[in-house]
Amino acid sequence: MKYLLMLLALMSAATASATSIVPMTLEQIVAQADLGVIAKIEAVDMVDGQGQPVTDPAARTGPDSDNQIRLHLVLDDVVFSRTGPVPVRVTVPLWQMWHYELGQIQRQVGQKSIFLLKGQKSAYYPAYHEDFQRPRSEGRKIRKLVGL
């Protein structure tokens, strides 16, 4: 019994130190998004805390890293915009707390998705840390949620 309690305590401590966020529904993410676009990931890059390029595919992000992964998107269509015109190309930084490797995210180059974003003109970022990249099949549902 004593060992079981110790094991449970260790598991609880490990879970507490992991990066986690409260899940949000599509409806909640759309409600806080300024913009929804259909876009292709044209490139993925990483910069360190000083803004210098990081090219090692095994380089990581996470709570103990200053590295930042960025998605470079080329827009195909605007699903909705609450902020006016949208540039054809936007750069979207991913949340630095996620544990990602650069090479893992670079494998998404060429994918087309719906991106739910906040911001305007030169500064866009995910509307929510998780699930801001959606399948194109959700376009009709997202338009309905914003009243289009």
DRENKE-842827 format. One record per residue: residue number from 1; residue in one letter; x, y, z of N, C-alpha, C in turn. Coordinates in steps of 0.05 Angstrom, whole numbers, padded with zeros to 5 digits, always signed. Example, Ala and Ser with C-alpha at 12.3 -4.5 7.8 and 13.67 -1.06 7.14 Angstrom:
2
   badren   torlum     n.xx     n.yy     n.zz    ca.xx    ca.yy    ca.zz     c.xx     c.yy     c.zz
        1        A   +00264   -00114   +00156   +00246   -00090   +00156   +00264   -00066   +00156
        2        S   +00257   -00045   +00142   +00273   -00021   +00143   +00258   +00001   +00157
END
This chain:
148
   badren   torlum     n.xx     n.yy     n.zz    ca.xx    ca.yy    ca.zz     c.xx     c.yy     c.zz
        1        M   +00017   -00024   +00000   +00000   +00000   +00000   +00018   +00025   +00000
        2        K   +00039   +00024   +00016   +00057   +00047   +00018   +00069   +00053   -00010
        3        Y   +00077   +00033   -00024   +00089   +00037   -00051   +00068   +00047   -00071
        4        L   +00044   +00038   -00068   +00023   +00048   -00086   +00018   +00078   -00082
        5        L   +00018   +00086   -00056   +00014   +00115   -00050   +00038   +00131   -00061
        6        M   +00062   +00121   -00059   +00085   +00135   -00069   +00084   +00137   -00100
        7        L   +00075   +00116   -00113   +00072   +00116   -00142   +00052   +00136   -00150
        8        L   +00029   +00137   -00137   +00008   +00157   -00143   +00018   +00185   -00139
        9        A   +00034   +00190   -00118   +00045   +00217   -00113   +00064   +00225   -00135
       10        L   +00081   +00206   -00144   +00099   +00212   -00166   +00085   +00218   -00192
       11        M   +00064   +00202   -00198   +00048   +00207   -00222   +00035   +00234   -00221
       12        S   +00024   +00242   -00198   +00011   +00268   -00195   +00031   +00290   -00200
       13        A   +00055   +00288   -00189   +00076   +00308   -00193   +00084   +00311   -00222
       14        A   +00087   +00288   -00236   +00094   +00289   -00264   +00072   +00302   -00281
       15        T   +00047   +00296   -00274   +00025   +00308   -00289   +00023   +00338   -00284
       16        A   +00028   +00347   -00260   +00027   +00375   -00253   +00048   +00391   -00268
       17        S   +00071   +00379   -00274   +00092   +00395   -00287   +00089   +00395   -00318
       18        A   +00071   +00380   -00329   +00067   +00380   -00358   +00052   +00405   -00367
       19        T   +00057   +00413   -00392   +00043   +00436   -00403   +00015   +00428   -00411
       20        S   -00005   +00441   -00400   -00032   +00435   -00407   -00049   +00460   -00406
       21        I   -00070   +00460   -00421   -00089   +00483   -00422   -00117   +00472   -00421
       22        V   -00136   +00489   -00414   -00164   +00481   -00413   -00174   +00479   -00442
       23        P   -00186   +00457   -00449   -00196   +00454   -00477   -00219   +00474   -00482
       24        M   -00220   +00482   -00508   -00242   +00500   -00517   -00256   +00487   -00540
       25        T   -00282   +00492   -00543   -00297   +00482   -00566   -00291   +00500   -00590
       26        L   -00299   +00489   -00613   -00296   +00505   -00638   -00312   +00531   -00635
       27        E   -00335   +00530   -00623   -00352   +00554   -00620   -00337   +00575   -00603
       28        Q   -00324   +00567   -00582   -00309   +00585   -00565   -00285   +00597   -00579
       29        I   -00271   +00581   -00594   -00248   +00591   -00609   -00256   +00611   -00630
       30        V   -00277   +00605   -00645   -00287   +00623   -00666   -00297   +00649   -00653
       31        A   -00310   +00648   -00630   -00320   +00672   -00617   -00297   +00691   -00610
       32        Q   -00274   +00681   -00603   -00252   +00699   -00596   -00233   +00704   -00619
       33        A   -00237   +00692   -00642   -00220   +00697   -00665   -00227   +00723   -00679
       34        D   -00207   +00737   -00690   -00212   +00761   -00706   -00214   +00754   -00735
       35        L   -00205   +00730   -00742   -00201   +00723   -00770   -00201   +00693   -00773
       36        G   -00213   +00684   -00795   -00211   +00656   -00803   -00204   +00655   -00832
       37        V   -00182   +00641   -00839   -00172   +00640   -00866   -00166   +00612   -00875
       38        I   -00170   +00607   -00900   -00160   +00582   -00912   -00133   +00589   -00923
       39        A   -00113   +00574   -00914   -00085   +00580   -00922   -00068   +00555   -00924
       40        K   -00047   +00558   -00940   -00028   +00536   -00943   -00003   +00544   -00926
       41        I   +00008   +00524   -00912   +00033   +00529   -00898   +00055   +00528   -00919
       42        E   +00066   +00552   -00924   +00087   +00555   -00945   +00115   +00547   -00933
       43        A   +00119   +00554   -00908   +00145   +00548   -00895   +00141   +00548   -00865
       44        V   +00160   +00535   -00852   +00161   +00535   -00822   +00190   +00541   -00815
       45        D   +00193   +00560   -00796   +00220   +00566   -00787   +00220   +00568   -00756
       46        M   +00244   +00571   -00746   +00248   +00574   -00717   +00268   +00596   -00712
       47        V   +00263   +00612   -00691   +00283   +00632   -00682   +00287   +00628   -00653
       48        D   +00311   +00636   -00644   +00317   +00634   -00615   +00308   +00659   -00601
       49        G   +00314   +00662   -00576   +00305   +00684   -00559   +00316   +00711   -00569
       50        Q   +00337   +00711   -00585   +00348   +00736   -00596   +00339   +00741   -00625
       51        G   +00321   +00724   -00634   +00310   +00727   -00662   +00328   +00715   -00683
       52        Q   +00349   +00700   -00675   +00367   +00688   -00694   +00356   +00661   -00704
       53        P   +00360   +00655   -00730   +00349   +00630   -00741   +00361   +00606   -00727
       54        V   +00344   +00586   -00724   +00351   +00559   -00714   +00344   +00540   -00736
       55        T   +00363   +00524   -00745   +00358   +00506   -00768   +00359   +00476   -00762
       56        D   +00368   +00469   -00738   +00369   +00441   -00730   +00341   +00430   -00728
       57        P   +00334   +00410   -00744   +00307   +00398   -00743   +00300   +00386   -00715
       58        A   +00320   +00380   -00699   +00315   +00369   -00673   +00313   +00390   -00651
       59        A   +00317   +00416   -00659   +00314   +00438   -00639   +00285   +00438   -00629
       60        R   +00283   +00444   -00603   +00257   +00442   -00589   +00247   +00468   -00579
       61        T   +00220   +00469   -00575   +00207   +00490   -00560   +00197   +00478   -00534
       62        G   +00187   +00494   -00516   +00177   +00485   -00491   +00183   +00504   -00469
       63        P   +00174   +00498   -00444   +00178   +00517   -00422   +00207   +00524   -00416
       64        D   +00226   +00506   -00422   +00254   +00511   -00416   +00269   +00522   -00440
       65        S   +00255   +00532   -00461   +00268   +00541   -00485   +00258   +00569   -00493
       66        D   +00275   +00584   -00504   +00267   +00610   -00515   +00261   +00609   -00545
       67        N   +00263   +00585   -00556   +00258   +00581   -00585   +00228   +00586   -00592
       68        Q   +00224   +00596   -00616   +00197   +00602   -00626   +00194   +00590   -00654
       69        I   +00174   +00574   -00658   +00168   +00563   -00685   +00147   +00581   -00697
       70        R   +00150   +00587   -00723   +00132   +00605   -00737   +00122   +00591   -00763
       71        L   +00096   +00593   -00768   +00084   +00583   -00792   +00082   +00607   -00812
       72        H   +00091   +00603   -00836   +00089   +00624   -00857   +00067   +00614   -00876
       73        L   +00045   +00629   -00876   +00020   +00621   -00890   +00016   +00638   -00915
       74        V   +00006   +00625   -00936   -00004   +00639   -00960   -00034   +00635   -00961
       75        L   -00048   +00657   -00960   -00077   +00656   -00959   -00090   +00649   -00986
       76        D   -00110   +00631   -00985   -00126   +00624   -01008   -00153   +00638   -01007
       77        D   -00164   +00640   -00983   -00191   +00651   -00980   -00195   +00661   -00952
       78        V   -00211   +00682   -00949   -00218   +00691   -00922   -00246   +00680   -00916
       79        V   -00247   +00664   -00894   -00273   +00653   -00885   -00289   +00675   -00871
       80        F   -00275   +00690   -00854   -00288   +00714   -00841   -00265   +00732   -00831
       81        S   -00271   +00758   -00829   -00252   +00777   -00818   -00267   +00798   -00803
       82        R   -00260   +00801   -00778   -00271   +00822   -00761   -00253   +00847   -00760
       83        T   -00231   +00846   -00775   -00211   +00867   -00773   -00205   +00880   -00800
       84        G   -00220   +00874   -00821   -00216   +00887   -00847   -00199   +00870   -00865
       85        P   -00186   +00882   -00885   -00170   +00867   -00905   -00147   +00852   -00892
       86        V   -00141   +00830   -00905   -00120   +00812   -00895   -00098   +00809   -00916
       87        P   -00073   +00811   -00908   -00051   +00807   -00928   -00051   +00779   -00939
       88        V   -00039   +00776   -00962   -00038   +00749   -00975   -00019   +00730   -00960
       89        R   +00001   +00741   -00947   +00020   +00725   -00931   +00020   +00734   -00903
       90        V   +00018   +00715   -00884   +00020   +00722   -00856   +00039   +00702   -00842
       91        T   +00051   +00711   -00820   +00068   +00694   -00804   +00054   +00690   -00777
       92        V   +00052   +00665   -00768   +00038   +00659   -00743   +00057   +00644   -00725
       93        P   +00064   +00657   -00702   +00081   +00643   -00683   +00064   +00622   -00667
       94        L   +00076   +00599   -00662   +00063   +00579   -00645   +00070   +00585   -00616
       95        W   +00053   +00575   -00599   +00057   +00579   -00570   +00083   +00566   -00562
       96        Q   +00100   +00580   -00549   +00127   +00570   -00542   +00126   +00548   -00520
       97        M   +00105   +00546   -00506   +00104   +00526   -00484   +00099   +00497   -00494
       98        W   +00089   +00494   -00519   +00085   +00467   -00529   +00112   +00454   -00534
       99        H   +00114   +00429   -00529   +00139   +00413   -00534   +00139   +00404   -00563
      100        Y   +00151   +00419   -00581   +00153   +00412   -00609   +00182   +00411   -00617
      101        E   +00187   +00395   -00638   +00213   +00397   -00652   +00208   +00411   -00678
      102        L   +00228   +00426   -00687   +00225   +00441   -00712   +00218   +00422   -00735
      103        G   +00232   +00400   -00738   +00227   +00381   -00760   +00199   +00370   -00759
      104        Q   +00188   +00366   -00736   +00160   +00355   -00733   +00141   +00375   -00746
      105        I   +00143   +00400   -00741   +00125   +00420   -00752   +00131   +00425   -00781
      106        Q   +00156   +00423   -00789   +00163   +00428   -00817   +00150   +00407   -00836
      107        R   +00143   +00384   -00825   +00129   +00364   -00842   +00101   +00373   -00850
      108        Q   +00091   +00395   -00839   +00065   +00405   -00846   +00066   +00424   -00871
      109        V   +00090   +00430   -00880   +00092   +00448   -00903   +00077   +00437   -00926
      110        G   +00061   +00454   -00939   +00044   +00445   -00961   +00015   +00440   -00954
      111        Q   +00010   +00436   -00928   -00018   +00430   -00919   -00035   +00455   -00921
      112        K   -00060   +00451   -00929   -00080   +00472   -00929   -00100   +00467   -00906
      113        S   -00106   +00487   -00891   -00125   +00485   -00869   -00139   +00512   -00865
      114        I   -00158   +00512   -00847   -00170   +00537   -00838   -00154   +00544   -00813
      115        F   -00146   +00569   -00811   -00131   +00579   -00788   -00149   +00601   -00775
      116        L   -00153   +00598   -00749   -00169   +00617   -00733   -00149   +00634   -00718
      117        L   -00148   +00660   -00724   -00126   +00677   -00714   -00137   +00702   -00700
      118        K   -00119   +00714   -00685   -00124   +00740   -00672   -00104   +00759   -00684
      119        G   -00109   +00785   -00682   -00090   +00805   -00691   -00099   +00818   -00716
      120        Q   -00081   +00834   -00727   -00087   +00848   -00752   -00062   +00857   -00766
      121        K   -00064   +00862   -00792   -00042   +00872   -00810   -00016   +00857   -00807
      122        S   +00001   +00865   -00789   +00028   +00854   -00787   +00033   +00835   -00763
      123        A   +00013   +00832   -00747   +00017   +00815   -00723   -00007   +00796   -00719
      124        Y   -00004   +00772   -00728   -00025   +00752   -00725   -00014   +00730   -00706
      125        Y   -00032   +00718   -00691   -00025   +00695   -00674   -00049   +00678   -00670
      126        P   -00046   +00653   -00661   -00069   +00635   -00658   -00090   +00647   -00640
      127        A   -00115   +00643   -00647   -00138   +00652   -00631   -00138   +00637   -00604
      128        Y   -00127   +00613   -00604   -00125   +00597   -00580   -00100   +00580   -00584
      129        H   -00087   +00573   -00563   -00062   +00557   -00564   -00065   +00530   -00578
      130        E   -00088   +00519   -00576   -00093   +00492   -00587   -00117   +00494   -00606
      131        D   -00117   +00477   -00626   -00140   +00474   -00644   -00146   +00498   -00660
      132        F   -00127   +00516   -00665   -00133   +00540   -00682   -00129   +00532   -00711
      133        Q   -00117   +00509   -00717   -00114   +00499   -00744   -00136   +00478   -00748
      134        R   -00154   +00483   -00766   -00178   +00466   -00769   -00179   +00454   -00797
      135        P   -00192   +00431   -00801   -00196   +00420   -00827   -00214   +00437   -00844
      136        R   -00208   +00438   -00870   -00224   +00455   -00888   -00254   +00446   -00889
      137        S   -00259   +00422   -00882   -00287   +00412   -00881   -00304   +00426   -00861
      138        E   -00292   +00441   -00842   -00307   +00456   -00822   -00314   +00484   -00831
      139        G   -00307   +00491   -00856   -00312   +00518   -00866   -00341   +00527   -00864
      140        R   -00360   +00510   -00872   -00388   +00517   -00871   -00397   +00521   -00842
      141        K   -00389   +00504   -00824   -00396   +00507   -00796   -00385   +00533   -00784
      142        I   -00360   +00539   -00791   -00348   +00564   -00781   -00362   +00588   -00791
      143        R   -00369   +00588   -00817   -00384   +00611   -00829   -00411   +00614   -00814
      144        K   -00424   +00592   -00809   -00450   +00593   -00795   -00446   +00605   -00766
      145        L   -00424   +00597   -00753   -00419   +00608   -00726   -00415   +00638   -00725
      146        V   -00405   +00649   -00747   -00400   +00678   -00748   -00423   +00693   -00763
      147        G   -00444   +00677   -00770   -00468   +00690   -00782   -00466   +00695   -00811
      148        L   -00449   +00680   -00825   -00447   +00683   -00855   -00462   +00661   -00869
END
